[in-house]
Amino acid sequence: MRHLAWLHAVPEPKGKGKNQDRRTRAQRFAADEEDGTERPELIPPDLPSEVGYLVEHLMAIGPASAGEVVTFQELQAWSALTGNVLTSWEASTLRALSLAYLSEYHAATDPDRPMPGGEIRKEKPSRAEISQRISDMFARLEEQDRKKGIAPKG
């Protein structure tokens, strides 16, 4: 979560010039990659599959609400609209992730702030690894649907 916030932040310019770059780190790094420069900072850290769905949920909800931590009421509304029933532990964890996101997002406006986690992944994930991650994600979604009593179509 902190890695995403660091990428989403706009580093404050160091000078007072008129041509200040107001792009996020992610936008800057993506432009570098379009120009042929590899930016391993764009590769997110691996998450345990048991909790990766929570990050997916928080990104669907929005990691922050008007610059504040996501509220229990917002989580409850999202849960009711999507049918994703949250346990109290999951709701508390989503709020903690939202706080971690906001803390890093604000701290990451410092242009010299290092990437959270420190280590840059040198290699992009293989096609097989990406395929497995996507399969795992769909398996988790199907399992959630089964728990809700929704039968998969097809």
Secondary structure, DSSP 8 states (H G I E B T S, - for coil): -HHHHHHH-----SS--S------HHHHHHHHHHTT---GGGS-----HHHHHHHHHHHHH-S-BTTB---HHHHHHHHHHH-----HHHHHHHHHHHHHHHHHHHHTTSTT---TTS----S---HHHHHHHHHHHHHHHHHHHHHHT-----
